[in-house]
Amino acid sequence: MTGEENEQTLPSDTIHHPLTATICHLRIQLGSLLTERIKFLSKIKLLPFLPSSQKNDDDFEDLEVDYDNNVTDLYRFISNFQWQEALQAISMNPIEAKTWVVRYHEDENKGMMWRFLPLHSASARQPPEAVITALIDAYPEGVIGFLSS
């Protein structure tokens, strides 16, 4: 797909800022490259390595950890740009790729500051392609949330 084709698919009001245009182009490219892969992988249930008697899809619907109190190793490695360690963490504990990391305001009345998947944070830090690929392989549904955000 050429740059001209991408621009034709973008709404005209999204091209005004160079960063916005770049993000839109990346979303279109990522979407077109991964559509078939996601269709295939989304048919496969990706659960952690638990005895089959303990597996229950409902247990993994909305995994969440607090950034300040119990952040996952994977998220910590991504935050610190430790890409090799992140790849190892994905390999050793793929459930962390689908674990939302949440940060709350110090004032409890203000609620949540942000909520990200490891894929979201990694994408903002320009990791090696292998990291993004491993995150997508571990949790393909994370791409759908990323593209819609």
Secondary structure, 3 states (H helix, E strand, C coil): CCHHHHHHHCCHHHCCCHHHHHHHHHHHHHHHHHHHHHHHHCCCCCCCCCCHHHCCHHHHCCCEEEHHHHCCHHHHHHHCCCHHHHHHHHHHCHHHHHCEEEEECCCHHHCEEEEECHHHHHHHCCCCHHHHHHHHHHCCHHHHHHHHC
